[in-house]
Amino acid sequence: MVQLIIGEKGKGKTKKLLDKVNEDIKSISGSIVYLDKSTRHMYDLNNKVRLIDVSRYNITNSDEFIGFVRGIVSQDHDLEQMYFDSFLTIAALDVDGMEKAVEKLEETGKVCGVDFILSVSVDESKLPESLKDKVLFSL
């Protein structure tokens, strides 16, 4: 399953994402991974959440990003959730390429039993119609 937290830059998406991950870690028996563009939020996360700074891996397009995510999923059989802060930035894509990337994440999630929660800097009016049912929060 893929869920989206959307809104323009500066609307509080990261805070909402951090609150959700820190709440979910209390009730999940498996592991959680949080992908971000830096380590800035390291101390905002519960210490049971694995933070990965994606900027260290020189990802240049969405296919590389999906491969990166699938590599993480393949190495952690207890993985239940992955959180992506600044999704468009870390996945090296724009709103136009988002549908395809979300579709690939959805496929991966179904096969591997992993939920993906994405923070996306886009106004709801600019979100592709096919993704509107995936919106968890719109800020």
C-alpha positions in Angstrom: 0.0 0.0 0.0 1.2 3.5 -0.8 -0.1 6.5 1.1 0.7 10.2 0.4 1.1 13.2 2.6 0.8 16.1 0.3 1.0 19.9 0.4 3.1 22.8 -0.8 6.6 23.3 0.7 6.6 24.6 4.2 3.1 23.3 5.1 4.2 20.8 7.8 4.4 17.5 5.9 7.7 16.4 7.5 6.3 17.0 11.0 3.2 15.0 10.1 5.5 12.2 8.6 7.7 12.2 11.7 4.7 12.0 14.1 3.3 9.1 12.1 6.5 7.1 12.0 7.1 7.6 15.7 3.6 6.6 16.6 3.6 3.6 14.2 6.9 2.2 15.6 5.0 1.5 18.9 2.6 -0.9 17.3 4.7 -2.6 14.6 6.5 -5.8 15.3 8.7 -5.6 12.2 11.1 -2.8 11.2 10.7 0.6 9.7 13.0 2.5 7.3 12.9 6.3 6.8 14.5 7.7 3.7 15.4 11.4 3.6 17.6 13.8 1.7 19.9 14.3 4.7 20.4 13.2 8.3 18.8 16.4 9.7 15.9 14.5 11.3 18.0 11.8 12.9 17.2 13.0 16.5 13.5 13.5 15.7 13.1 9.8 14.9 12.6 6.9 17.4 15.9 5.1 17.7 14.3 1.9 16.4 13.7 3.5 13.0 16.5 3.1 10.5 17.3 6.4 8.8 18.9 6.4 5.4 20.4 9.5 3.8 19.6 9.0 0.1 21.9 11.8 -1.0 24.9 9.6 -0.2 24.0 7.2 -3.0 24.0 9.6 -6.1 20.5 8.6 -7.4 19.9 10.4 -10.6 16.6 9.0 -11.9 13.4 7.3 -10.6 14.4 3.8 -11.9 17.6 4.0 -9.8 15.5 5.0 -6.9 13.1 2.1 -7.3 16.0 -0.3 -7.6 17.5 1.3 -4.4 14.2 0.8 -2.5 13.8 -2.8 -3.8 17.4 -3.5 -2.6 16.5 -2.4 0.9 13.3 -4.4 0.9 15.1 -7.5 -0.3 17.6 -7.3 2.6 15.2 -6.9 5.4 12.5 -9.7 5.6 11.0 -8.0 8.7 10.5 -4.7 7.0 6.9 -3.5 7.4 7.0 0.2 6.5 9.1 2.7 4.6 8.7 6.4 4.9 10.0 8.8 2.2 10.5 12.4 3.1 10.8 14.8 0.2 9.8 12.0 -2.2 10.1 14.0 -5.5 13.7 15.1 -4.5 15.0 11.7 -3.2 13.4 9.8 -6.1 14.8 12.3 -8.7 11.5 12.9 -10.4 8.8 15.5 -10.9 5.1 15.3 -10.6 4.7 14.0 -14.2 6.8 10.9 -13.4 5.2 10.3 -10.0 2.4 8.0 -11.2 4.7 5.4 -12.7 7.0 5.4 -9.6 4.1 5.0 -7.2 2.8 2.2 -9.4 6.1 0.4 -9.0 6.1 1.0 -5.3 2.6 -0.4 -5.1 3.7 -3.6 -6.9 6.7 -4.0 -4.6 4.6 -3.5 -1.6 2.1 -6.1 -2.6 4.8 -8.7 -3.3 6.8 -8.0 -0.2 4.2 -6.9 2.3 5.6 -3.4 2.8 3.7 -0.2 3.2 5.1 3.0 1.8 4.2 6.5 3.2 5.4 9.4 1.0 5.7 13.1 1.8 5.2 14.9 -1.5 5.6 18.7 -2.1 2.6 19.2 -4.4 -0.7 20.9 -4.1 -3.6 18.5 -4.2 -5.0 20.3 -7.3 -1.8 19.4 -9.2 -1.8 15.7 -8.1 -2.6 13.2 -10.9 -6.2 12.0 -10.6 -5.1 8.4 -10.2 -3.2 9.2 -7.0 -5.9 11.1 -5.2 -7.3 8.0 -3.5 -3.9 7.4 -1.9 -3.8 10.8 0.0 -3.6 10.2 3.7 -3.2 14.0 4.6 -3.4 17.0 2.5 -1.9 20.2 4.1 
